[in-house]
Every structure is written in structure tokens, then in C-alpha cells.
Amino acid sequence: LLEDFLPEGNMDSVNPEWGTADTDRYGHGTPMAGTALYGDLTEIMEDTSNIEIFHRLESIKLIHPNNPHQPELYGAVTEEAVARATILNPTNKRVLTMAVTATDGRDKGKPSSWSSSVDKIAFGEQGTSDDKSLFCLSGGNTVINNVDEFPQKNFEESIHDPAQAFNGLTVGSYTQKITIDQTQFSGATPLVPAGGMSPSNSTSIMWDNGWPLKPELVLEGGNYGIHNDGIIDPDSLRLLSIGKNFRTDPLYSFGDTSGATALASRYAAMLTSQYPTLWPETIKGLLIHSADWTSEMLGNRNIQDLSKVEQRDLLRTFGYGVPNFQKAVRSANNSLTLISQQSLRPFVLDGSAVKTNDMHLHNLPWPAEVLTAQFDSEVTLTATLCYFIEPNPGNKQYSKSYYYQSHGLRLKMIDSGESIEHFRERVNREARMEDEGGSYTGESWIIGNRVRDKGSVHKDIWKGTAADLATRNVLAIFPVNGWWRTRKKLLRYNNDVRYSLILSIESPDNTVDLYTPIMNQIDILI
């Protein structure tokens, strides 16, 4: 199941004496590889159709149970592992995946030397060049031993180091697995209802509000059962993957945030294979853009009916929800996605002062006639802005995010009936207000900038009438503060940065064709 996709030449170790075998007691790298390649084998074994796989695996052994690294070296070891993969196959396009974390969660969102190394790896060395990487990270596990510990312990368990990294795609766990064999466990019930938080999920609820919203996504991590008032862990509530001891136990029950991270990396690899010209920032953004919350996560309510505190806690527990691969990979006539990959120069030296520089205005090719004809029908606009920051190489007193990030980017949408000139003036004013601690709350976004503008990926949703959306056809991207601006001597104000803007417009009416008129407009623009 693995050897054709993981040849010997694709394996290495940060310490050559360790070899490349899976030396975890129960196996970890092996089921990670199986899940990253195939997904949940439970689903595959229920299907008799052929399996097509378009990505391969690499494996760099990072740790050995008998020879642990010093914590202060975790970042350097991770950089060494990525460098070894690059040396083995210098031309490969790769998605990096790491499901190894520190367990104490003491950083509570603040950057560490390890998370800074992850950010450095993802950002690359050359700014806007193609040496960037999508880095999938597990959020780290919460250990639930008693029924009454869930879910409060999960809310108190901080996302583990280095998963607070701004640029990393941090993956938590939810579950749809609720089936328990009653002949084996008579009267047993699932701990978590379908669509709820997996018992292994850790959160960023306890973090200071200035740090990124983590995890960004959740995927299947398995469930527990309740039997005679105690916790049980039957195989039916876990993922199925490939076992380390393949001669005696070829299949292995797997899960938690490691399994969820392997599933996310598989989606990322499949997207990269389908669209090889998309940037890592775009692949990350597309997965987040496609995600949604289950009814269980929302408490059977709508996202717009939650208070801002409830929305914040939702995002710091589940991120943006569960990714929908089919939605990420293709558009439909009544639900289409637009992607713009752009570069801008966030800062400029003006005399002796470094000031903010470029602002981009995106004219959106909405089919005005189609939308106007729908008039008061509800439509949904979803916007996701994704970019990578360069971590601050010197300052370790990260009391605020802009001391750590090289720059930040923000998005604004023109109001209904607002002129371009007034919109431009408002964006400039709001950019200054953000630096001074102010914040604009208009534009009718459901989440709003006070909640969403954390870290380096920002997603929001707008719902309204088709006629109203037809007039909201300009979106601005502009920079905000970072150390590239405040540390003038390092001359980073001369650097450009990349970003991906992803927009979806969706109508609940399957008979409405939004796709064709937008495609016609895009063809004319090209």
C-alpha cells in the first residue's frame, strides 16, 4: 500500500544513525503516511471502484524516542528536516506535514523559536519567489480520561507549540463517527454527537485575542464512547490506516489531531496536483475558503445569529470548520469561486520615515444584470485573504502581533452606493485608525474585522439581496503595521509580498447561472 508511493530514495532522517523506520511504540509515521495517501481506509474498503492517486510521499524522521532533542533545538531540527527533503528531491513541489508538538502549551499563542522556524520555512528566503511552502501542523491533542472532562478540558487545553505559527495551516479534530458495536459494548453511546468536537481537539480560547485564530480547520479525528459511565475507545470510532507491524497487523486504528492533519495534507496535495500553478498561500486559502461549520458546531443556529463572543469562541475552537474538497476544487453554475494571486509593496521610505505604500482595488466581475434580475433573492459572498508573513528575527518580546509579523494585510468592501473616491478615502482613514487601535465595523460582514483580522488569513461572509451585492463590486487590499516598517535599518521596506484573494458568490437557487456571465466578463478583460 505504501512502497510504490514512498521509495527508499524519498526517505531520510535528521540523524542518519536512526535509520528511517517507524520507531514509535505503536506506530505514528506509518499511519500518518497511509492517511496522507489514501484518507480513511474505512471509506475506501466500502467502495469497489478503482483508486487514483496523483501525489507521492516523502518521509524525514524527525524524532527518536531513545534520543530526544533539547526543546531549544526543535526549530533548528525542523529546518534541518525540510532541508534534507529538499536536497533529496530539489525539484519536487511539496506540502509539508508535521504532527509532532510540545505538550505544555505554555506559549498561549505567542510565537516561540519553534513556531518562528515554521513561519520562516513557509515564508521562504526570497520574499515573493517560489520557495514558499504550505506547512500543515497538528494542533496537538487533549487527553480525555473521564466523561465529565469533556468539553471543558478542551477549551482549557491550548493549541500546542509550534501550531501557533502564523503561516502554518493548523488542523484540529471533529468527528462524524458515532457507530458502536452493541454486541460488544451493550448500551454504549458516543461521547460526542455527529458533527461535534472530537475529544482530542485543543483550542485557542485561552489565548490573548491579538494572536491568530487556531485551529483554522478541523477534520475527522475520531470519537470516544460512554460505557458503564466510563470512556471506551472502539475501533469503529477511529480512522483506519496502515499499521507499522504490517506482517501481523496490516491495519491500524488511528486518529486524533495527527490523523486530521494527515487528511488535510492529503487534500492540499490533491489540490496542488490538480492546479500546479497555484501558490501555497492559495492552496491554504482555498481549503479554508471551502470550509463550513456543522450544525452541531453552531448549536443548530446560523453563524449570523451568534454574538461576537460566540463567533470568536467558535473560530478558536473549530476554526472555519470542515473543508469541502469538491467545493475547493471546482465551481458550479450557481456557486463559483474567483482567485487572484497578486504582489504588492506594503511599505515605502518617505524622507526619513517608513510609511504604508500600495493599496490594491479589485473590480469584481459581478453579473449585474443577473443579480439585479434576482432582486431580493438572498445571495452569499465569501471572501478569504491569505498571505505569509516573515517572522521577526530579533525581537522576542512579542506583546503584540505587529512586533512579530513583517506586515499585515486587510480587506475592505465598497458600501452600497459608495463612490470609488469616497471608498479610497475611507480605506486610507481606516488603515490609519488600525495603527492607532481604532477599527471600522461597517460593510455588513457577518464576522467582522474585530474578530477576523488575526494572524495571516482572514475569511468573512456577506449575505444580502442580489440587487445589493450588484452594487458592491470593488474590494480593497491594503497593508497594516509590522516590523518591516518599524525596523528601518533592516531595509525591508524595499520588499514586495504576495497574497491570494479568493472570492465566492453563491445563490441557493440552482436555476440561476452566475458562472457563464462572469466567465464572459473575465474573457473580455483578458
Solvent accessible surface area in square Angstrom, and as a share of the most:
residue,aa,sasa,rsa
1,L,124,0.62
2,L,30,0.15
3,E,141,0.63
4,D,112,0.58
5,F,51,0.21
6,L,23,0.12
7,P,45,0.28
8,E,138,0.62
9,G,51,0.49
10,N,13,0.07
11,M,39,0.17
12,D,31,0.16
13,S,2,0.01
14,V,21,0.12
15,N,37,0.19
16,P,96,0.60
17,E,159,0.71
18,W,31,0.11
19,G,33,0.32
20,T,55,0.32
21,A,68,0.53
22,D,33,0.17
23,T,49,0.28
24,D,61,0.32
25,R,194,0.71
26,Y,130,0.50
27,G,4,0.04
28,H,52,0.23
29,G,42,0.41
30,T,23,0.14
31,P,0,0.00
32,M,22,0.10
33,A,17,0.13
34,G,0,0.00
35,T,0,0.00
36,A,16,0.12
37,L,1,0.01
38,Y,17,0.06
39,G,2,0.02
40,D,10,0.05
41,L,5,0.03
42,T,50,0.29
43,E,116,0.52
44,I,40,0.20
45,M,116,0.52
46,E,139,0.62
47,D,84,0.44
48,T,144,0.84
49,S,72,0.46
50,N,146,0.75
51,I,93,0.47
52,E,135,0.61
53,I,39,0.20
54,F,149,0.62
55,H,25,0.11
56,R,151,0.55
57,L,20,0.10
58,E,52,0.23
59,S,39,0.25
60,I,35,0.18
61,K,23,0.10
62,L,23,0.11
63,I,83,0.42
64,H,30,0.14
65,P,87,0.55
66,N,128,0.66
67,N,71,0.36
68,P,106,0.67
69,H,40,0.18
70,Q,105,0.47
71,P,77,0.48
72,E,119,0.54
73,L,87,0.43
74,Y,59,0.22
75,G,3,0.03
76,A,59,0.46
77,V,20,0.12
78,T,2,0.01
79,E,53,0.24
80,E,70,0.31
81,A,10,0.08
82,V,27,0.15
83,A,44,0.34
84,R,56,0.21
85,A,5,0.04
86,T,57,0.33
87,I,135,0.69
88,L,64,0.32
89,N,32,0.16
90,P,98,0.62
91,T,131,0.76
92,N,64,0.33
93,K,126,0.53
94,R,48,0.18
95,V,36,0.20
96,L,17,0.08
97,T,52,0.30
98,M,15,0.07
99,A,15,0.11
100,V,39,0.22
101,T,34,0.20
102,A,18,0.14
103,T,110,0.64
104,D,85,0.44
105,G,4,0.04
106,R,155,0.56
107,D,28,0.15
108,K,92,0.39
109,G,1,0.01
110,K,100,0.43
111,P,15,0.09
112,S,18,0.12
113,S,63,0.41
114,W,10,0.04
115,S,1,0.00
116,S,14,0.09
117,S,11,0.07
118,V,0,0.00
119,D,0,0.00
120,K,90,0.38
121,I,23,0.12
122,A,0,0.00
123,F,10,0.04
124,G,11,0.11
125,E,126,0.56
126,Q,127,0.56
127,G,9,0.09
128,T,51,0.29
129,S,43,0.28
130,D,124,0.64
131,D,58,0.30
132,K,15,0.06
133,S,18,0.11
134,L,3,0.01
135,F,5,0.02
136,C,0,0.00
137,L,2,0.01
138,S,3,0.02
139,G,0,0.00
140,G,3,0.03
141,N,55,0.28
142,T,5,0.03
143,V,91,0.52
144,I,6,0.03
145,N,95,0.49
146,N,81,0.42
147,V,44,0.25
148,D,124,0.64
149,E,45,0.20
150,F,37,0.15
151,P,55,0.35
152,Q,102,0.45
153,K,60,0.26
154,N,0,0.00
155,F,59,0.25
156,E,93,0.42
157,E,43,0.19
158,S,6,0.04
159,I,4,0.02
160,H,6,0.03
161,D,9,0.05
162,P,1,0.01
163,A,0,0.00
164,Q,3,0.02
165,A,1,0.01
166,F,3,0.01
167,N,0,0.00
168,G,0,0.00
169,L,0,0.00
170,T,0,0.00
171,V,0,0.00
172,G,0,0.00
173,S,0,0.00
174,Y,19,0.07
175,T,0,0.00
176,Q,88,0.39
177,K,33,0.14
178,I,76,0.38
179,T,99,0.58
180,I,14,0.07
181,D,71,0.37
182,Q,89,0.40
183,T,131,0.76
184,Q,124,0.55
185,F,38,0.16
186,S,87,0.56
187,G,60,0.57
188,A,5,0.04
189,T,72,0.42
190,P,44,0.28
191,L,22,0.11
192,V,1,0.01
193,P,70,0.44
194,A,44,0.34
195,G,2,0.02
196,G,4,0.04
197,M,11,0.05
198,S,1,0.00
199,P,4,0.03
200,S,6,0.04
201,N,0,0.00
202,S,1,0.00
203,T,1,0.01
204,S,0,0.00
205,I,35,0.18
206,M,102,0.46
207,W,8,0.03
208,D,93,0.48
209,N,63,0.32
210,G,32,0.30
211,W,4,0.02
212,P,4,0.02
213,L,9,0.05
214,K,0,0.00
215,P,0,0.00
216,E,4,0.02
217,L,0,0.00
218,V,0,0.00
219,L,9,0.04
220,E,23,0.10
221,G,1,0.01
222,G,2,0.02
223,N,1,0.00
224,Y,44,0.17
225,G,0,0.00
226,I,45,0.23
227,H,44,0.20
228,N,130,0.67
229,D,132,0.68
230,G,29,0.28
231,I,44,0.22
232,I,28,0.14
233,D,77,0.40
234,P,14,0.09
235,D,105,0.54
236,S,56,0.36
237,L,0,0.00
238,R,36,0.13
239,L,2,0.01
240,L,41,0.20
241,S,0,0.00
242,I,12,0.06
243,G,2,0.02
244,K,58,0.24
245,N,80,0.41
246,F,123,0.51
247,R,208,0.76
248,T,106,0.62
249,D,83,0.43
250,P,77,0.49
251,L,63,0.31
252,Y,63,0.24
253,S,28,0.18
254,F,11,0.04
255,G,2,0.02
256,D,34,0.17
257,T,2,0.01
258,S,11,0.07
259,G,0,0.00
260,A,0,0.00
261,T,0,0.00
262,A,0,0.00
263,L,21,0.10
264,A,1,0.00
265,S,7,0.05
266,R,56,0.20
267,Y,48,0.18
268,A,0,0.00
269,A,18,0.14
270,M,52,0.23
271,L,0,0.00
272,T,18,0.10
273,S,49,0.32
274,Q,95,0.42
275,Y,81,0.31
276,P,74,0.46
277,T,115,0.67
278,L,26,0.13
279,W,45,0.16
280,P,32,0.20
281,E,0,0.00
282,T,0,0.00
283,I,4,0.02
284,K,0,0.00
285,G,0,0.00
286,L,5,0.03
287,L,1,0.00
288,I,0,0.00
289,H,10,0.04
290,S,3,0.02
291,A,8,0.06
292,D,87,0.45
293,W,19,0.07
294,T,26,0.15
295,S,70,0.45
296,E,73,0.33
297,M,17,0.08
298,L,24,0.12
299,G,47,0.45
300,N,122,0.63
301,R,106,0.39
302,N,84,0.43
303,I,14,0.07
304,Q,80,0.36
305,D,82,0.43
306,L,18,0.09
307,S,58,0.37
308,K,103,0.44
309,V,104,0.60
310,E,67,0.30
311,Q,3,0.01
312,R,49,0.18
313,D,47,0.24
314,L,12,0.06
315,L,1,0.01
316,R,0,0.00
317,T,6,0.03
318,F,18,0.08
319,G,0,0.00
320,Y,2,0.01
321,G,0,0.00
322,V,33,0.19
323,P,8,0.05
324,N,73,0.37
325,F,29,0.12
326,Q,104,0.46
327,K,78,0.33
328,A,8,0.06
329,V,5,0.03
330,R,138,0.50
331,S,39,0.25
332,A,49,0.38
333,N,83,0.43
334,N,25,0.13
335,S,23,0.15
336,L,4,0.02
337,T,34,0.20
338,L,28,0.14
339,I,69,0.35
340,S,26,0.17
341,Q,54,0.24
342,Q,71,0.31
343,S,51,0.33
344,L,4,0.02
345,R,92,0.34
346,P,0,0.00
347,F,0,0.00
348,V,57,0.33
349,L,72,0.36
350,D,75,0.39
351,G,69,0.67
352,S,90,0.58
353,A,46,0.36
354,V,14,0.08
355,K,93,0.40
356,T,52,0.30
357,N,62,0.32
358,D,48,0.25
359,M,45,0.20
360,H,46,0.21
361,L,49,0.24
362,H,28,0.13
363,N,117,0.60
364,L,15,0.07
365,P,19,0.12
366,W,11,0.04
367,P,4,0.02
368,A,52,0.40
369,E,153,0.69
370,V,41,0.23
371,L,1,0.00
372,T,76,0.44
373,A,82,0.64
374,Q,51,0.23
375,F,132,0.55
376,D,103,0.54
377,S,44,0.28
378,E,89,0.40
379,V,2,0.01
380,T,22,0.13
381,L,0,0.00
382,T,19,0.11
383,A,0,0.00
384,T,0,0.00
385,L,0,0.00
386,C,0,0.00
387,Y,0,0.00
388,F,4,0.02
389,I,0,0.00
390,E,29,0.13
391,P,12,0.08
392,N,4,0.02
393,P,87,0.55
394,G,41,0.40
395,N,53,0.27
396,K,120,0.51
397,Q,143,0.63
398,Y,11,0.04
399,S,77,0.50
400,K,111,0.47
401,S,27,0.17
402,Y,66,0.25
403,Y,78,0.30
404,Y,1,0.00
405,Q,8,0.03
406,S,0,0.00
407,H,0,0.00
408,G,0,0.00
409,L,0,0.00
410,R,20,0.07
411,L,1,0.00
412,K,11,0.04
413,M,0,0.00
414,I,6,0.03
415,D,35,0.18
416,S,56,0.36
417,G,77,0.74
418,E,27,0.12
419,S,57,0.37
420,I,62,0.32
421,E,116,0.52
422,H,91,0.41
423,F,0,0.00
424,R,112,0.41
425,E,103,0.46
426,R,7,0.03
427,V,1,0.00
428,N,66,0.34
429,R,104,0.38
430,E,9,0.04
431,A,15,0.12
432,R,141,0.51
433,M,67,0.30
434,E,54,0.24
435,D,53,0.27
436,E,142,0.64
437,G,65,0.63
438,G,27,0.26
439,S,31,0.20
440,Y,65,0.25
441,T,96,0.56
442,G,31,0.30
443,E,9,0.04
444,S,68,0.44
445,W,21,0.07
446,I,22,0.11
447,I,1,0.01
448,G,16,0.15
449,N,15,0.08
450,R,138,0.50
451,V,14,0.08
452,R,2,0.01
453,D,18,0.09
454,K,34,0.14
455,G,7,0.07
456,S,1,0.01
457,V,8,0.05
458,H,0,0.00
459,K,6,0.02
460,D,0,0.00
461,I,18,0.09
462,W,3,0.01
463,K,70,0.30
464,G,20,0.19
465,T,53,0.31
466,A,0,0.00
467,A,27,0.21
468,D,42,0.22
469,L,0,0.00
470,A,14,0.11
471,T,66,0.38
472,R,19,0.07
473,N,62,0.32
474,V,6,0.03
475,L,0,0.00
476,A,0,0.00
477,I,0,0.00
478,F,6,0.02
479,P,5,0.03
480,V,5,0.03
481,N,24,0.12
482,G,0,0.00
483,W,1,0.00
484,W,0,0.00
485,R,65,0.24
486,T,78,0.45
487,R,83,0.30
488,K,82,0.35
489,K,189,0.80
490,L,67,0.33
491,L,102,0.51
492,R,64,0.23
493,Y,21,0.08
494,N,80,0.41
495,N,49,0.25
496,D,50,0.26
497,V,2,0.01
498,R,9,0.03
499,Y,0,0.00
500,S,0,0.00
501,L,3,0.01
502,I,0,0.00
503,L,7,0.04
504,S,9,0.06
505,I,0,0.00
506,E,62,0.28
507,S,4,0.02
508,P,103,0.65
509,D,57,0.29
510,N,125,0.64
511,T,121,0.71
512,V,8,0.04
513,D,52,0.27
514,L,1,0.00
515,Y,78,0.30
516,T,63,0.37
517,P,32,0.20
518,I,1,0.00
519,M,70,0.31
520,N,79,0.41
521,Q,64,0.29
522,I,45,0.23
523,D,85,0.44
524,I,145,0.74
525,L,135,0.67
526,I,166,0.84
